[in-house]
Amino acid sequence: MVWYGLLSRQYSQACGVSRNYIYAKSASDIWVNLFVGSNTTIPMGSTDVAIQLKTDYPWSGRVVLVTEPERKIRYALHVRIPGWARGFASPGGLYQYADADVQPFTITVNGRPAGYTLEKGYAVIDRSWKRGDRVELNLPMDVKRVEASSQVKADRGRVALQRGPLVYCVEGADNGGRAWNILLPDAAVFSPVRDTILSEEVVALKGTLPTLTVSADGYSVRTERRPVTAIPYYTWCNRGNDEMQVWLPRKVTDIKIDY
């Protein structure tokens, strides 16, 4: 198998990785491994196949692939379907989704449902391709709750938030300086919204959650429903040292008095 890719020079140098990860090929197959906006040309025997990939992934689950072979050619196109889009939080069973319902992904070719087989995590579309053929993959981007195995004591009774491939956290910078007083009930609803962390555009999650507040005299604790913002985990601590939580308690089970 020969690998082809178009990671930018800056990305390759900064991360110390090869740029040949996006696409792969064999004598009769082409693989799309990563959803990165790019253009490339892949030689298939005596025919060059130009490919253009457009996407806003991971903020959107829409991936568009346009193929421009020099002449009509048959090959099997393997499009990666991430495990999270098939209901698997992680290999090995350490983590799982609290909600067993799996939203379907869809694949079309030229606007019509594609015929494909699912093999080793890839949707395989084996057909004759011509110039301008357009493949569109739509991955579900609903907000999921992740549970850890019961053997992980620190995460018992807690859940984490995930949208698409990204795990989220709550940080004090977005939540009145606090993150350790937030509860995440099973019925809570989140809405994805465009936001900015420093100069980077992201998709944040916003909802209204119960938060615990100590009274001014320090003798009681009350619960209030307040707007809460969750941000992609990789963006935390870019705005100074602050409270942060990934695994949020579903409900109050105990109180530890700090003095």
C-alpha positions in Angstrom: 0.0 0.0 0.0 1.3 3.5 -0.9 0.3 6.5 1.1 -0.5 9.9 -0.3 -1.4 13.1 1.6 -1.4 16.9 1.7 -0.8 18.0 5.3 0.6 21.5 5.2 4.3 22.0 5.6 3.8 24.0 8.8 1.6 21.2 10.3 4.1 18.5 9.3 7.1 20.4 10.8 5.3 21.4 14.0 4.0 18.0 14.7 6.9 16.0 13.5 4.7 13.7 11.4 4.6 12.6 7.8 2.2 14.4 5.6 1.2 11.1 3.9 -1.7 10.2 6.2 -4.8 11.6 4.5 -5.0 9.2 1.5 -3.7 5.8 0.7 -3.8 3.5 -2.4 -3.2 0.0 -3.7 -3.5 -1.2 -7.3 -7.3 -1.2 -7.2 -8.3 0.8 -4.1 -8.1 4.3 -2.7 -8.5 5.1 1.0 -9.6 8.3 2.6 -8.3 8.2 6.2 -8.5 11.8 7.5 -11.0 14.5 6.8 -8.8 17.4 6.0 -9.6 19.9 3.2 -7.1 19.1 0.5 -6.3 18.4 -3.2 -4.2 15.6 -4.5 -3.6 13.4 -7.5 -3.3 9.7 -7.1 -1.9 7.5 -10.0 -4.0 4.4 -10.6 -2.0 2.4 -13.2 -1.9 4.6 -16.3 -4.7 6.9 -15.1 -4.2 9.8 -12.7 -7.2 10.4 -10.4 -7.4 14.0 -9.0 -9.3 14.3 -5.7 -10.6 17.3 -3.9 -11.8 17.1 -0.3 -13.9 19.8 1.3 -15.0 19.8 4.9 -15.4 21.8 8.1 -14.6 18.7 10.2 -14.5 18.4 13.2 -17.0 21.2 13.7 -19.3 19.8 11.0 -19.9 16.2 10.1 -20.2 17.0 6.3 -17.4 15.7 4.1 -17.5 16.2 0.3 -15.2 14.4 -2.0 -15.0 15.2 -5.7 -13.1 12.8 -8.0 -11.6 13.9 -11.4 -10.0 10.8 -13.1 -8.4 11.5 -16.5 -10.7 8.8 -17.9 -13.5 6.5 -16.6 -11.9 4.0 -14.2 -13.0 1.4 -11.7 -11.6 1.3 -8.2 -12.9 0.8 -4.7 -13.1 3.9 -2.6 -12.7 3.3 1.1 -14.0 6.1 3.3 -13.2 5.9 7.0 -16.2 5.8 9.3 -14.9 6.8 12.8 -15.8 4.5 15.7 -17.7 7.2 17.5 -20.0 7.5 14.5 -20.8 3.8 14.8 -21.5 3.8 18.6 -18.0 3.0 19.9 -16.6 5.4 22.4 -13.2 3.7 22.5 -11.6 0.3 21.8 -11.4 -2.2 24.7 -14.6 -1.1 26.6 -13.0 1.3 29.0 -15.4 4.0 27.9 -18.9 3.7 26.5 -21.8 6.0 25.6 -24.5 6.4 28.2 -27.2 6.5 25.5 -27.3 3.4 23.4 -29.1 5.1 20.5 -26.8 5.6 17.5 -27.6 8.3 15.0 -27.0 7.0 11.4 -24.4 8.3 9.1 -25.2 8.7 5.4 -23.2 8.5 2.2 -24.4 9.6 -1.2 -22.8 9.5 -4.7 -24.0 12.3 -7.0 -26.9 13.0 -4.6 -28.2 9.4 -4.4 -27.7 6.9 -1.6 -24.5 5.1 -2.2 -24.2 1.3 -2.2 -21.4 0.3 0.1 -20.1 -2.4 2.3 -18.6 -1.7 5.8 -15.2 -3.3 6.1 -12.7 -2.7 9.0 -14.1 0.7 9.8 -14.4 1.9 6.2 -17.4 2.3 3.9 -16.3 0.7 0.6 -17.8 2.0 -2.6 -16.7 -0.2 -5.5 -17.7 1.2 -8.9 -16.6 2.9 -12.1 -15.8 6.6 -11.5 -15.9 9.5 -14.0 -15.0 13.1 -13.9 -17.1 15.1 -11.5 -18.4 12.3 -9.4 -19.3 13.6 -6.0 -19.3 11.6 -2.7 -20.9 13.2 0.3 -20.5 11.8 3.8 -22.6 13.1 6.7 -21.6 12.0 10.2 -23.9 12.5 13.2 -22.8 15.4 15.4 -25.2 14.9 18.3 -23.9 15.5 21.8 -23.1 12.3 23.6 -22.5 11.4 27.3 -19.5 9.2 27.9 -19.3 6.8 30.9 -16.2 5.2 32.2 -15.9 1.6 33.3 -17.1 1.0 36.9 -13.5 0.0 37.7 -12.4 3.6 37.3 -13.4 4.8 40.8 -12.7 8.5 40.1 -15.3 8.6 37.4 -18.2 6.7 39.0 -21.4 8.6 38.9 -19.9 11.0 36.4 -20.1 11.6 32.7 -18.1 13.5 30.1 -19.5 15.3 27.0 -18.5 14.5 23.5 -19.6 15.9 20.1 -18.2 14.3 17.0 -14.6 13.3 17.7 -14.0 15.9 20.4 -14.4 15.6 24.2 -15.4 18.7 26.0 -14.7 20.3 29.4 -16.1 23.1 31.6 -13.6 25.8 32.5 -13.9 28.7 35.0 -13.2 31.3 32.3 -16.6 30.6 30.8 -18.5 29.9 33.9 -18.0 32.7 36.4 -14.6 31.4 37.5 -16.0 28.1 38.7 -16.1 24.6 37.2 -16.1 22.2 40.3 -19.6 23.1 41.4 -21.5 22.1 38.2 -23.8 19.1 38.0 -24.8 17.3 34.7 -28.2 15.6 35.1 -29.2 13.0 32.5 -32.0 15.2 31.2 -29.8 18.3 30.5 -29.8 19.5 26.9 -26.9 21.2 25.1 -26.9 23.4 22.0 -23.8 23.7 19.8 -22.8 27.3 19.1 -19.9 28.9 17.3 -17.5 30.5 19.7 -14.0 31.8 19.9 -11.2 30.8 22.3 -8.6 33.5 22.0 -8.4 33.8 18.2 -9.5 30.3 17.3 -13.0 29.6 16.1 -14.6 26.5 17.8 -18.0 25.0 18.5 -18.9 25.3 22.1 -21.8 23.6 23.9 -24.2 25.7 25.9 -26.9 24.6 28.3 -28.5 25.4 31.7 -27.3 23.2 34.5 -27.7 23.1 38.3 -24.7 24.6 40.1 -23.9 24.6 43.8 -23.3 27.9 45.6 -22.2 28.5 49.2 -24.2 31.2 51.0 -22.5 34.5 51.9 -22.3 33.5 55.6 -20.8 30.1 54.8 -23.5 28.1 56.7 -25.5 26.7 53.8 -25.4 25.5 50.2 -28.0 26.2 47.6 -28.6 24.9 44.1 -29.2 27.3 41.2 -29.8 26.7 37.5 -27.3 28.8 35.5 -26.1 29.0 31.9 -23.0 26.8 31.4 -20.6 26.7 28.5 -18.4 23.6 27.7 -15.5 24.0 25.3 -13.3 21.4 23.4 -10.9 19.9 25.9 -7.8 20.7 23.9 -8.5 24.5 24.3 -8.5 24.7 28.1 -6.0 26.7 30.1 -5.2 29.0 27.2 -6.7 32.0 29.1 -4.8 31.6 32.4 -4.9 29.1 35.3 -8.5 28.2 36.2 -10.8 25.5 37.5 -11.6 22.8 34.9 -13.6 19.6 34.8 -14.1 16.9 32.2 -16.0 14.3 34.3 -19.1 16.0 35.7 -21.2 14.5 38.5 -24.7 13.5 37.5 -26.0 14.4 41.0 -24.9 15.1 44.5 -24.0 12.0 46.4 -21.8 13.5 49.2 -20.4 16.8 50.5 -16.8 17.4 51.5 -16.4 20.5 53.7 -13.3 22.5 52.9 -12.1 25.1 55.4 
